[in-house]
């Protein structure tokens, strides 16, 4: 008497989802590993209480010139650490190929960076003939309550 259950060489009518789940998990892991490398420049904790910040989509372009100041006396152009004197020449070199309307330098400053350091970078960039400077801040989310410091 033959058994009529599975185990024979017959056709299966069910979908085997195990290989599909394995592939999806591998893709998820790949995206989780690669995503941090897609960020341009240096991570800077920037001010978040800006109600009037306008979004400039040009900052996301590959050719955008972004100066980051995570701490006092630390200057980065993109991901390259530079001194203030090197910053002047590197900014000039990065802006040589751009048209006049595209000659914008974006400055990201950390929350704890002194105002004088930001002014030093602005002056260094202006020495190279750049009139358009963008200060980067996070836009305040709609409906988000402002944080009130404890007294």
N, CA, C and O atoms as a GROMACS GRO file, in nm:
protein
  604
    1UNK      N    1   0.084  -0.116   0.000
    1UNK     CA    2   0.000   0.000   0.000
    1UNK      C    3   0.090   0.124   0.000
    1UNK      O    4   0.172   0.141   0.090
    2UNK      N    5   0.074   0.209  -0.097
    2UNK     CA    6   0.158   0.328  -0.113
    2UNK      C    7   0.100   0.444  -0.034
    2UNK      O    8  -0.022   0.457  -0.020
    3UNK      N    9   0.188   0.528   0.017
    3UNK     CA   10   0.141   0.644   0.091
    3UNK      C   11   0.118   0.758  -0.006
    3UNK      O   12   0.193   0.776  -0.102
    4UNK      N   13   0.014   0.836   0.018
    4UNK     CA   14  -0.019   0.944  -0.074
    4UNK      C   15   0.034   1.080  -0.027
    4UNK      O   16   0.002   1.181  -0.088
    5UNK      N   17   0.113   1.085   0.079
    5UNK     CA   18   0.167   1.210   0.130
    5UNK      C   19   0.282   1.261   0.046
    5UNK      O   20   0.317   1.200  -0.055
    6UNK      N   21   0.340   1.372   0.085
    6UNK     CA   22   0.452   1.431   0.011
    6UNK      C   23   0.575   1.344   0.025
    6UNK      O   24   0.571   1.243   0.096
    7UNK      N   25   0.676   1.378  -0.036
    7UNK     CA   26   0.799   1.302  -0.027
    7UNK      C   27   0.831   1.232  -0.157
    7UNK      O   28   0.941   1.179  -0.174
    8UNK      N   29   0.740   1.231  -0.246
    8UNK     CA   30   0.765   1.169  -0.374
    8UNK      C   31   0.831   1.269  -0.468
    8UNK      O   32   0.864   1.380  -0.427
    9UNK      N   33   0.850   1.232  -0.588
    9UNK     CA   34   0.912   1.319  -0.686
    9UNK      C   35   0.810   1.402  -0.761
    9UNK      O   36   0.842   1.454  -0.868
   10UNK      N   37   0.690   1.416  -0.709
   10UNK     CA   38   0.584   1.489  -0.778
   10UNK      C   39   0.605   1.640  -0.772
   10UNK      O   40   0.698   1.688  -0.708
   11UNK      N   41   0.520   1.713  -0.839
   11UNK     CA   42   0.527   1.859  -0.843
   11UNK      C   43   0.473   1.920  -0.715
   11UNK      O   44   0.379   1.869  -0.655
   12UNK      N   45   0.533   2.030  -0.675
   12UNK     CA   46   0.484   2.105  -0.559
   12UNK      C   47   0.401   2.222  -0.608
   12UNK      O   48   0.441   2.290  -0.703
   13UNK      N   49   0.288   2.244  -0.547
   13UNK     CA   50   0.206   2.357  -0.588
   13UNK      C   51   0.220   2.475  -0.493
   13UNK      O   52   0.155   2.578  -0.514
   14UNK      N   53   0.302   2.464  -0.389
   14UNK     CA   54   0.321   2.573  -0.295
   14UNK      C   55   0.447   2.652  -0.330
   14UNK      O   56   0.542   2.598  -0.386
   15UNK      N   57   0.445   2.780  -0.295
   15UNK     CA   58   0.561   2.865  -0.319
   15UNK      C   59   0.657   2.850  -0.201
   15UNK      O   60   0.616   2.861  -0.085
   16UNK      N   61   0.782   2.826  -0.231
   16UNK     CA   62   0.883   2.815  -0.128
   16UNK      C   63   0.938   2.956  -0.103
   16UNK      O   64   1.014   3.008  -0.185
   17UNK      N   65   0.900   3.019   0.010
   17UNK     CA   66   0.938   3.158   0.037
   17UNK      C   67   1.071   3.171   0.111
   17UNK      O   68   1.121   3.282   0.126
   18UNK      N   69   1.128   3.062   0.156
   18UNK     CA   70   1.252   3.069   0.232
   18UNK      C   71   1.366   3.135   0.153
   18UNK      O   72   1.433   3.221   0.209
   19UNK      N   73   1.391   3.099   0.028
   19UNK     CA   74   1.499   3.168  -0.044
   19UNK      C   75   1.471   3.317  -0.064
   19UNK      O   76   1.563   3.399  -0.061
   20UNK      N   77   1.344   3.353  -0.084
   20UNK     CA   78   1.310   3.494  -0.102
   20UNK      C   79   1.337   3.572   0.027
   20UNK      O   80   1.388   3.684   0.022
   21UNK      N   81   1.302   3.515   0.142
   21UNK     CA   82   1.326   3.580   0.270
   21UNK      C   83   1.476   3.594   0.293
   21UNK      O   84   1.522   3.698   0.342
   22UNK      N   85   1.553   3.494   0.259
   22UNK     CA   86   1.699   3.502   0.273
   22UNK      C   87   1.758   3.615   0.190
   22UNK      O   88   1.843   3.690   0.237
   23UNK      N   89   1.712   3.628   0.066
   23UNK     CA   90   1.761   3.734  -0.022
   23UNK      C   91   1.722   3.871   0.033
   23UNK      O   92   1.804   3.963   0.031
   24UNK      N   93   1.601   3.885   0.082
   24UNK     CA   94   1.557   4.014   0.137
   24UNK      C   95   1.638   4.052   0.261
   24UNK      O   96   1.673   4.169   0.279
   25UNK      N   97   1.668   3.955   0.346
   25UNK     CA   98   1.750   3.985   0.464
   25UNK      C   99   1.891   4.027   0.426
   25UNK      O  100   1.947   4.119   0.487
   26UNK      N  101   1.949   3.962   0.327
   26UNK     CA  102   2.082   4.001   0.280
   26UNK      C  103   2.080   4.142   0.224
   26UNK      O  104   2.170   4.221   0.252
   27UNK      N  105   1.977   4.176   0.144
   27UNK     CA  106   1.966   4.311   0.089
   27UNK      C  107   1.948   4.414   0.201
   27UNK      O  108   2.006   4.522   0.195
   28UNK      N  109   1.869   4.382   0.302
   28UNK     CA  110   1.849   4.472   0.415
   28UNK      C  111   1.980   4.499   0.486
   28UNK      O  112   2.011   4.614   0.519
   29UNK      N  113   2.058   4.396   0.509
   29UNK     CA  114   2.187   4.412   0.577
   29UNK      C  115   2.282   4.497   0.492
   29UNK      O  116   2.353   4.583   0.545
   30UNK      N  117   2.283   4.474   0.361
   30UNK     CA  118   2.369   4.553   0.272
   30UNK      C  119   2.332   4.700   0.278
   30UNK      O  120   2.419   4.786   0.288
   31UNK      N  121   2.202   4.730   0.273
   31UNK     CA  122   2.159   4.870   0.279
   31UNK      C  123   2.191   4.933   0.414
   31UNK      O  124   2.225   5.051   0.421
   32UNK      N  125   2.179   4.856   0.521
   32UNK     CA  126   2.210   4.910   0.653
   32UNK      C  127   2.359   4.942   0.667
   32UNK      O  128   2.396   5.038   0.735
   33UNK      N  129   2.444   4.863   0.603
   33UNK     CA  130   2.588   4.886   0.610
   33UNK      C  131   2.630   5.002   0.520
   33UNK      O  132   2.717   5.081   0.558
   34UNK      N  133   2.569   5.015   0.403
   34UNK     CA  134   2.610   5.115   0.304
   34UNK      C  135   2.555   5.254   0.336
   34UNK      O  136   2.621   5.353   0.305
   35UNK      N  137   2.439   5.264   0.396
   35UNK     CA  138   2.373   5.393   0.418
   35UNK      C  139   2.460   5.495   0.492
   35UNK      O  140   2.462   5.611   0.450
   36UNK      N  141   2.532   5.461   0.599
   36UNK     CA  142   2.615   5.564   0.664
   36UNK      C  143   2.724   5.623   0.574
   36UNK      O  144   2.768   5.735   0.596
   37UNK      N  145   2.767   5.547   0.473
   37UNK     CA  146   2.872   5.597   0.384
   37UNK      C  147   2.818   5.692   0.279
   37UNK      O  148   2.896   5.758   0.211
   38UNK      N  149   2.687   5.701   0.263
   38UNK     CA  150   2.628   5.789   0.163
   38UNK      C  151   2.623   5.933   0.209
   38UNK      O  152   2.603   6.023   0.127
   39UNK      N  153   2.641   5.957   0.337
   39UNK     CA  154   2.639   6.094   0.390
   39UNK      C  155   2.761   6.169   0.342
   39UNK      O  156   2.874   6.119   0.348
   40UNK      N  157   2.737   6.290   0.294
   40UNK     CA  158   2.848   6.372   0.246
   40UNK      C  159   2.902   6.457   0.360
   40UNK      O  160   2.826   6.512   0.439
   41UNK      N  161   3.032   6.466   0.367
   41UNK     CA  162   3.093   6.554   0.466
   41UNK      C  163   3.105   6.490   0.602
   41UNK      O  164   3.097   6.368   0.617
   42UNK      N  165   3.124   6.574   0.700
   42UNK     CA  166   3.146   6.534   0.838
   42UNK      C  167   3.016   6.551   0.916
   42UNK      O  168   2.941   6.646   0.893
   43UNK      N  169   2.989   6.460   1.009
   43UNK     CA  170   2.870   6.471   1.092
   43UNK      C  171   2.888   6.583   1.193
   43UNK      O  172   2.984   6.584   1.269
   44UNK      N  173   2.796   6.677   1.191
   44UNK     CA  174   2.802   6.792   1.281
   44UNK      C  175   2.666   6.807   1.347
   44UNK      O  176   2.563   6.802   1.280
   45UNK      N  177   2.665   6.825   1.477
   45UNK     CA  178   2.540   6.849   1.550
   45UNK      C  179   2.503   6.995   1.530
   45UNK      O  180   2.557   7.083   1.597
   46UNK      N  181   2.409   7.021   1.437
   46UNK     CA  182   2.375   7.158   1.402
   46UNK      C  183   2.251   7.204   1.476
   46UNK      O  184   2.172   7.122   1.522
   47UNK      N  185   2.233   7.336   1.488
   47UNK     CA  186   2.117   7.388   1.560
   47UNK      C  187   1.986   7.340   1.499
   47UNK      O  188   1.975   7.328   1.377
   48UNK      N  189   1.886   7.310   1.586
   48UNK     CA  190   1.760   7.254   1.538
   48UNK      C  191   1.641   7.347   1.562
   48UNK      O  192   1.529   7.311   1.524
   49UNK      N  193   1.660   7.459   1.619
   49UNK     CA  194   1.546   7.544   1.654
   49UNK      C  195   1.523   7.655   1.552
   49UNK      O  196   1.478   7.764   1.587
   50UNK      N  197   1.553   7.628   1.428
   50UNK     CA  198   1.538   7.728   1.324
   50UNK      C  199   1.398   7.721   1.264
   50UNK      O  200   1.367   7.627   1.190
   51UNK      N  201   1.315   7.818   1.294
   51UNK     CA  202   1.177   7.821   1.244
   51UNK      C  203   1.172   7.873   1.101
   51UNK      O  204   1.079   7.841   1.027
   52UNK      N  205   1.269   7.952   1.063
   52UNK     CA  206   1.262   8.022   0.935
   52UNK      C  207   1.362   7.968   0.832
   52UNK      O  208   1.387   8.033   0.731
   53UNK      N  209   1.417   7.851   0.858
   53UNK     CA  210   1.515   7.795   0.765
   53UNK      C  211   1.446   7.757   0.634
   53UNK      O  212   1.341   7.692   0.633
   54UNK      N  213   1.508   7.797   0.524
   54UNK     CA  214   1.458   7.760   0.392
   54UNK      C  215   1.541   7.644   0.340
   54UNK      O  216   1.663   7.640   0.359
   55UNK      N  217   1.476   7.550   0.276
   55UNK     CA  218   1.547   7.433   0.225
   55UNK      C  219   1.610   7.464   0.090
   55UNK      O  220   1.542   7.510  -0.002
   56UNK      N  221   1.738   7.439   0.080
   56UNK     CA  222   1.812   7.459  -0.044
   56UNK      C  223   1.853   7.322  -0.095
   56UNK      O  224   1.934   7.253  -0.033
   57UNK      N  225   1.797   7.283  -0.208
   57UNK     CA  226   1.825   7.150  -0.261
   57UNK      C  227   1.964   7.140  -0.322
   57UNK      O  228   2.012   7.029  -0.347
   58UNK      N  229   2.031   7.251  -0.347
   58UNK     CA  230   2.165   7.248  -0.406
   58UNK      C  231   2.269   7.189  -0.311
   58UNK      O  232   2.375   7.144  -0.356
   59UNK      N  233   2.240   7.187  -0.183
   59UNK     CA  234   2.337   7.134  -0.087
   59UNK      C  235   2.352   6.983  -0.103
   59UNK      O  236   2.453   6.926  -0.062
   60UNK      N  237   2.252   6.918  -0.161
   60UNK     CA  238   2.257   6.773  -0.179
   60UNK      C  239   2.330   6.730  -0.305
   60UNK      O  240   2.352   6.611  -0.327
   61UNK      N  241   2.369   6.826  -0.388
   61UNK     CA  242   2.440   6.792  -0.511
   61UNK      C  243   2.582   6.746  -0.480
   61UNK      O  244   2.641   6.785  -0.379
   62UNK      N  245   2.634   6.663  -0.567
   62UNK     CA  246   2.769   6.609  -0.550
   62UNK      C  247   2.874   6.719  -0.556
   62UNK      O  248   2.980   6.709  -0.493
   63UNK      N  249   2.846   6.826  -0.631
   63UNK     CA  250   2.944   6.932  -0.651
   63UNK      C  251   2.933   7.044  -0.547
   63UNK      O  252   3.004   7.144  -0.558
   64UNK      N  253   2.846   7.030  -0.447
   64UNK     CA  254   2.829   7.134  -0.346
   64UNK      C  255   2.956   7.149  -0.262
   64UNK      O  256   3.021   7.050  -0.229
   65UNK      N  257   2.990   7.272  -0.229
   65UNK     CA  258   3.108   7.301  -0.147
   65UNK      C  259   3.058   7.321  -0.004
   65UNK      O  260   2.992   7.421   0.027
   66UNK      N  261   3.091   7.225   0.083
   66UNK     CA  262   3.041   7.227   0.220
   66UNK      C  263   3.160   7.232   0.316
   66UNK      O  264   3.247   7.145   0.314
   67UNK      N  265   3.162   7.336   0.400
   67UNK     CA  266   3.265   7.351   0.503
   67UNK      C  267   3.199   7.313   0.635
   67UNK      O  268   3.097   7.370   0.673
   68UNK      N  269   3.259   7.218   0.706
   68UNK     CA  270   3.206   7.173   0.835
   68UNK      C  271   3.299   7.215   0.947
   68UNK      O  272   3.422   7.206   0.934
   69UNK      N  273   3.240   7.261   1.057
   69UNK     CA  274   3.317   7.299   1.175
   69UNK      C  275   3.257   7.224   1.294
   69UNK      O  276   3.173   7.279   1.366
   70UNK      N  277   3.299   7.098   1.318
   70UNK     CA  278   3.240   7.023   1.428
   70UNK      C  279   3.284   7.074   1.565
   70UNK      O  280   3.206   7.067   1.661
   71UNK      N  281   3.406   7.124   1.576
   71UNK     CA  282   3.459   7.178   1.702
   71UNK      C  283   3.542   7.301   1.670
   71UNK      O  284   3.577   7.325   1.554
   72UNK      N  285   3.574   7.379   1.772
   72UNK     CA  286   3.660   7.495   1.751
   72UNK      C  287   3.794   7.450   1.692
   72UNK      O  288   3.853   7.352   1.739
   73UNK      N  289   3.840   7.520   1.592
   73UNK     CA  290   3.968   7.497   1.524
   73UNK      C  291   3.975   7.366   1.445
   73UNK      O  292   4.084   7.324   1.406
   74UNK      N  293   3.860   7.300   1.420
   74UNK     CA  294   3.854   7.182   1.333
   74UNK      C  295   3.776   7.222   1.209
   74UNK      O  296   3.658   7.256   1.218
   75UNK      N  297   3.840   7.218   1.093
   75UNK     CA  298   3.776   7.258   0.968
   75UNK      C  299   3.782   7.143   0.869
   75UNK      O  300   3.885   7.078   0.854
   76UNK      N  301   3.671   7.118   0.803
   76UNK     CA  302   3.663   7.013   0.702
   76UNK      C  303   3.603   7.071   0.575
   76UNK      O  304   3.506   7.147   0.581
   77UNK      N  305   3.659   7.035   0.463
   77UNK     CA  306   3.600   7.067   0.333
   77UNK      C  307   3.558   6.932   0.275
   77UNK      O  308   3.641   6.854   0.231
   78UNK      N  309   3.428   6.907   0.275
   78UNK     CA  310   3.378   6.773   0.244
   78UNK      C  311   3.416   6.683   0.358
   78UNK      O  312   3.374   6.706   0.472
   79UNK      N  313   3.496   6.580   0.332
   79UNK     CA  314   3.544   6.491   0.438
   79UNK      C  315   3.692   6.510   0.467
   79UNK      O  316   3.750   6.437   0.547
   80UNK      N  317   3.753   6.608   0.401
   80UNK     CA  318   3.897   6.630   0.415
   80UNK      C  319   3.923   6.735   0.523
   80UNK      O  320   3.870   6.846   0.517
   81UNK      N  321   4.004   6.699   0.622
   81UNK     CA  322   4.038   6.793   0.728
   81UNK      C  323   4.145   6.888   0.676
   81UNK      O  324   4.245   6.845   0.619
   82UNK      N  325   4.122   7.018   0.697
   82UNK     CA  326   4.214   7.120   0.649
   82UNK      C  327   4.234   7.224   0.758
   82UNK      O  328   4.154   7.236   0.851
   83UNK      N  329   4.343   7.300   0.744
   83UNK     CA  330   4.364   7.415   0.832
   83UNK      C  331   4.290   7.535   0.771
   83UNK      O  332   4.240   7.526   0.660
   84UNK      N  333   4.284   7.644   0.844
   84UNK     CA  334   4.214   7.762   0.794
   84UNK      C  335   4.281   7.817   0.668
   84UNK      O  336   4.212   7.862   0.576
   85UNK      N  337   4.414   7.815   0.663
   85UNK     CA  338   4.485   7.862   0.544
   85UNK      C  339   4.462   7.770   0.425
   85UNK      O  340   4.443   7.816   0.312
   86UNK      N  341   4.464   7.638   0.449
   86UNK     CA  342   4.437   7.542   0.342
   86UNK      C  343   4.293   7.555   0.293
   86UNK      O  344   4.264   7.535   0.175
   87UNK      N  345   4.204   7.589   0.384
   87UNK     CA  346   4.063   7.601   0.350
   87UNK      C  347   4.044   7.707   0.240
   87UNK      O  348   3.964   7.688   0.149
   88UNK      N  349   4.116   7.816   0.251
   88UNK     CA  350   4.104   7.924   0.152
   88UNK      C  351   4.139   7.873   0.012
   88UNK      O  352   4.065   7.896  -0.083
   89UNK      N  353   4.251   7.804   0.000
   89UNK     CA  354   4.294   7.758  -0.132
   89UNK      C  355   4.206   7.645  -0.183
   89UNK      O  356   4.179   7.637  -0.303
   90UNK      N  357   4.162   7.556  -0.093
   90UNK     CA  358   4.078   7.444  -0.135
   90UNK      C  359   3.940   7.492  -0.181
   90UNK      O  360   3.884   7.439  -0.277
   91UNK      N  361   3.885   7.593  -0.113
   91UNK     CA  362   3.755   7.648  -0.155
   91UNK      C  363   3.770   7.715  -0.291
   91UNK      O  364   3.685   7.700  -0.378
   92UNK      N  365   3.878   7.789  -0.308
   92UNK     CA  366   3.901   7.855  -0.437
   92UNK      C  367   3.914   7.751  -0.549
   92UNK      O  368   3.860   7.770  -0.658
   93UNK      N  369   3.985   7.644  -0.522
   93UNK     CA  370   4.002   7.538  -0.622
   93UNK      C  371   3.868   7.469  -0.654
   93UNK      O  372   3.842   7.437  -0.770
   94UNK      N  373   3.786   7.448  -0.552
   94UNK     CA  374   3.657   7.382  -0.574
   94UNK      C  375   3.559   7.469  -0.652
   94UNK      O  376   3.472   7.418  -0.722
   95UNK      N  377   3.574   7.602  -0.640
   95UNK     CA  378   3.480   7.693  -0.706
   95UNK      C  379   3.528   7.740  -0.843
   95UNK      O  380   3.455   7.811  -0.912
   96UNK      N  381   3.648   7.703  -0.884
   96UNK     CA  382   3.703   7.751  -1.012
   96UNK      C  383   3.614   7.716  -1.131
   96UNK      O  384   3.596   7.798  -1.221
   97UNK      N  385   3.559   7.596  -1.133
   97UNK     CA  386   3.485   7.548  -1.249
   97UNK      C  387   3.338   7.587  -1.248
   97UNK      O  388   3.267   7.559  -1.344
   98UNK      N  389   3.291   7.650  -1.144
   98UNK     CA  390   3.149   7.680  -1.131
   98UNK      C  391   3.113   7.814  -1.192
   98UNK      O  392   3.195   7.906  -1.201
   99UNK      N  393   2.987   7.823  -1.235
   99UNK     CA  394   2.934   7.950  -1.286
   99UNK      C  395   2.907   8.043  -1.167
   99UNK      O  396   2.908   8.000  -1.052
  100UNK      N  397   2.882   8.171  -1.197
  100UNK     CA  398   2.861   8.268  -1.090
  100UNK      C  399   2.741   8.235  -1.002
  100UNK      O  400   2.746   8.252  -0.881
  101UNK      N  401   2.630   8.186  -1.063
  101UNK     CA  402   2.511   8.156  -0.983
  101UNK      C  403   2.526   8.030  -0.899
  101UNK      O  404   2.446   8.007  -0.809
  102UNK      N  405   2.626   7.948  -0.928
  102UNK     CA  406   2.649   7.825  -0.853
  102UNK      C  407   2.759   7.840  -0.747
  102UNK      O  408   2.789   7.744  -0.676
  103UNK      N  409   2.818   7.956  -0.736
  103UNK     CA  410   2.929   7.976  -0.644
  103UNK      C  411   2.876   8.003  -0.503
  103UNK      O  412   2.876   8.117  -0.455
  104UNK      N  413   2.831   7.897  -0.438
  104UNK     CA  414   2.780   7.905  -0.301
  104UNK      C  415   2.864   7.813  -0.214
  104UNK      O  416   2.895   7.700  -0.253
  105UNK      N  417   2.900   7.860  -0.096
  105UNK     CA  418   2.971   7.779   0.001
  105UNK      C  419   2.878   7.762   0.121
  105UNK      O  420   2.831   7.861   0.178
  106UNK      N  421   2.852   7.637   0.158
  106UNK     CA  422   2.766   7.606   0.272
  106UNK      C  423   2.854   7.581   0.394
  106UNK      O  424   2.955   7.511   0.386
  107UNK      N  425   2.814   7.638   0.508
  107UNK     CA  426   2.891   7.622   0.631
  107UNK      C  427   2.803   7.554   0.735
  107UNK      O  428   2.697   7.604   0.772
  108UNK      N  429   2.850   7.436   0.781
  108UNK     CA  430   2.783   7.363   0.888
  108UNK      C  431   2.866   7.380   1.013
  108UNK      O  432   2.984   7.345   1.016
  109UNK      N  433   2.805   7.433   1.116
  109UNK     CA  434   2.877   7.457   1.240
  109UNK      C  435   2.810   7.380   1.352
  109UNK      O  436   2.687   7.375   1.361
  110UNK      N  437   2.891   7.320   1.438
  110UNK     CA  438   2.838   7.248   1.554
  110UNK      C  439   2.776   7.344   1.654
  110UNK      O  440   2.805   7.464   1.653
  111UNK      N  441   2.693   7.289   1.741
  111UNK     CA  442   2.624   7.372   1.840
  111UNK      C  443   2.722   7.437   1.936
  111UNK      O  444   2.701   7.551   1.978
  112UNK      N  445   2.829   7.367   1.973
  112UNK     CA  446   2.924   7.419   2.070
  112UNK      C  447   3.036   7.504   2.011
  112UNK      O  448   3.124   7.549   2.084
  113UNK      N  449   3.033   7.525   1.881
  113UNK     CA  450   3.139   7.604   1.817
  113UNK      C  451   3.117   7.752   1.845
  113UNK      O  452   3.006   7.803   1.838
  114UNK      N  453   3.226   7.821   1.878
  114UNK     CA  454   3.213   7.963   1.910
  114UNK      C  455   3.180   8.044   1.785
  114UNK      O  456   3.217   8.007   1.674
  115UNK      N  457   3.111   8.153   1.806
  115UNK     CA  458   3.069   8.242   1.697
  115UNK      C  459   3.190   8.295   1.622
  115UNK      O  460   3.184   8.315   1.500
  116UNK      N  461   3.298   8.319   1.692
  116UNK     CA  462   3.420   8.372   1.630
  116UNK      C  463   3.478   8.276   1.526
  116UNK      O  464   3.530   8.320   1.423
  117UNK      N  465   3.469   8.147   1.550
  117UNK     CA  466   3.520   8.049   1.454
  117UNK      C  467   3.440   8.051   1.325
  117UNK      O  468   3.496   8.041   1.216
  118UNK      N  469   3.308   8.064   1.337
  118UNK     CA  470   3.222   8.071   1.218
  118UNK      C  471   3.255   8.198   1.140
  118UNK      O  472   3.261   8.195   1.017
  119UNK      N  473   3.276   8.308   1.209
  119UNK     CA  474   3.310   8.434   1.143
  119UNK      C  475   3.445   8.423   1.074
  119UNK      O  476   3.462   8.476   0.964
  120UNK      N  477   3.541   8.355   1.136
  120UNK     CA  478   3.672   8.334   1.073
  120UNK      C  479   3.658   8.259   0.942
  120UNK      O  480   3.724   8.293   0.843
  121UNK      N  481   3.573   8.157   0.939
  121UNK     CA  482   3.554   8.079   0.816
  121UNK      C  483   3.483   8.164   0.711
  121UNK      O  484   3.518   8.158   0.594
  122UNK      N  485   3.384   8.241   0.752
  122UNK     CA  486   3.313   8.329   0.658
  122UNK      C  487   3.410   8.429   0.597
  122UNK      O  488   3.408   8.452   0.476
  123UNK      N  489   3.494   8.489   0.679
  123UNK     CA  490   3.593   8.585   0.628
  123UNK      C  491   3.692   8.518   0.534
  123UNK      O  492   3.731   8.577   0.432
  124UNK      N  493   3.734   8.396   0.567
  124UNK     CA  494   3.829   8.325   0.480
  124UNK      C  495   3.767   8.296   0.344
  124UNK      O  496   3.834   8.305   0.242
  125UNK      N  497   3.640   8.260   0.343
  125UNK     CA  498   3.571   8.230   0.217
  125UNK      C  499   3.548   8.359   0.137
  125UNK      O  500   3.561   8.359   0.015
  126UNK      N  501   3.515   8.465   0.206
  126UNK     CA  502   3.491   8.593   0.136
  126UNK      C  503   3.620   8.650   0.076
  126UNK      O  504   3.615   8.721  -0.024
  127UNK      N  505   3.734   8.620   0.136
  127UNK     CA  506   3.862   8.665   0.080
  127UNK      C  507   3.884   8.610  -0.060
  127UNK      O  508   3.955   8.670  -0.141
  128UNK      N  509   3.823   8.496  -0.089
  128UNK     CA  510   3.838   8.433  -0.221
  128UNK      C  511   3.728   8.476  -0.318
  128UNK      O  512   3.711   8.415  -0.424
  129UNK      N  513   3.655   8.581  -0.284
  129UNK     CA  514   3.558   8.638  -0.377
  129UNK      C  515   3.422   8.573  -0.377
  129UNK      O  516   3.345   8.592  -0.471
  130UNK      N  517   3.389   8.496  -0.274
  130UNK     CA  518   3.258   8.431  -0.266
  130UNK      C  519   3.164   8.520  -0.187
  130UNK      O  520   3.191   8.554  -0.071
  131UNK      N  521   3.054   8.559  -0.250
  131UNK     CA  522   2.957   8.645  -0.183
  131UNK      C  523   2.838   8.567  -0.128
  131UNK      O  524   2.770   8.613  -0.037
  132UNK      N  525   2.813   8.450  -0.183
  132UNK     CA  526   2.697   8.371  -0.142
  132UNK      C  527   2.742   8.260  -0.047
  132UNK      O  528   2.810   8.166  -0.087
  133UNK      N  529   2.703   8.273   0.079
  133UNK     CA  530   2.739   8.176   0.182
  133UNK      C  531   2.610   8.129   0.248
  133UNK      O  532   2.527   8.211   0.288
  134UNK      N  533   2.594   7.999   0.259
  134UNK     CA  534   2.477   7.942   0.324
  134UNK      C  535   2.513   7.884   0.458
  134UNK      O  536   2.605   7.802   0.468
  135UNK      N  537   2.442   7.925   0.563
  135UNK     CA  538   2.461   7.868   0.696
  135UNK      C  539   2.358   7.758   0.713
  135UNK      O  540   2.238   7.783   0.698
  136UNK      N  541   2.402   7.638   0.745
  136UNK     CA  542   2.315   7.521   0.749
  136UNK      C  543   2.256   7.504   0.888
  136UNK      O  544   2.327   7.508   0.988
  137UNK      N  545   2.124   7.484   0.893
  137UNK     CA  546   2.053   7.457   1.018
  137UNK      C  547   1.942   7.358   0.986
  137UNK      O  548   1.891   7.354   0.874
  138UNK      N  549   1.904   7.279   1.086
  138UNK     CA  550   1.791   7.188   1.068
  138UNK      C  551   1.661   7.265   1.079
  138UNK      O  552   1.647   7.352   1.164
  139UNK      N  553   1.567   7.232   0.992
  139UNK     CA  554   1.438   7.297   0.995
  139UNK      C  555   1.356   7.238   1.108
  139UNK      O  556   1.351   7.116   1.126
  140UNK      N  557   1.290   7.324   1.185
  140UNK     CA  558   1.208   7.277   1.295
  140UNK      C  559   1.086   7.206   1.238
  140UNK      O  560   1.021   7.256   1.146
  141UNK      N  561   1.055   7.090   1.292
  141UNK     CA  562   0.942   7.012   1.244
  141UNK      C  563   0.812   7.081   1.279
  141UNK      O  564   0.799   7.143   1.385
  142UNK      N  565   0.714   7.071   1.188
  142UNK     CA  566   0.583   7.132   1.214
  142UNK      C  567   0.516   7.058   1.328
  142UNK      O  568   0.517   6.935   1.333
  143UNK      N  569   0.458   7.133   1.419
  143UNK     CA  570   0.386   7.073   1.531
  143UNK      C  571   0.477   7.031   1.645
  143UNK      O  572   0.427   6.985   1.748
  144UNK      N  573   0.605   7.044   1.630
  144UNK     CA  574   0.697   7.005   1.738
  144UNK      C  575   0.703   7.117   1.841
  144UNK      O  576   0.719   7.234   1.807
  145UNK      N  577   0.690   7.080   1.964
  145UNK     CA  578   0.694   7.178   2.072
  145UNK      C  579   0.839   7.217   2.098
  145UNK      O  580   0.930   7.135   2.091
  146UNK      N  581   0.858   7.343   2.129
  146UNK     CA  582   0.993   7.392   2.160
  146UNK      C  583   1.034   7.341   2.297
  146UNK      O  584   0.951   7.332   2.388
  147UNK      N  585   1.160   7.307   2.311
  147UNK     CA  586   1.209   7.260   2.439
  147UNK      C  587   1.229   7.378   2.531
  147UNK      O  588   1.287   7.480   2.492
  148UNK      N  589   1.181   7.364   2.653
  148UNK     CA  590   1.196   7.470   2.752
  148UNK      C  591   1.299   7.423   2.853
  148UNK      O  592   1.282   7.318   2.914
  149UNK      N  593   1.408   7.499   2.870
  149UNK     CA  594   1.509   7.456   2.966
  149UNK      C  595   1.457   7.457   3.108
  149UNK      O  596   1.378   7.544   3.146
  150UNK      N  597   1.502   7.361   3.187
  150UNK     CA  598   1.461   7.354   3.328
  150UNK      C  599   1.526   7.466   3.405
  150UNK      O  600   1.640   7.504   3.379
  151UNK      N  601   1.453   7.520   3.500
  151UNK     CA  602   1.507   7.629   3.582
  151UNK      C  603   1.549   7.582   3.717
  151UNK      O  604   1.597   7.662   3.798
   0.00000   0.00000   0.00000
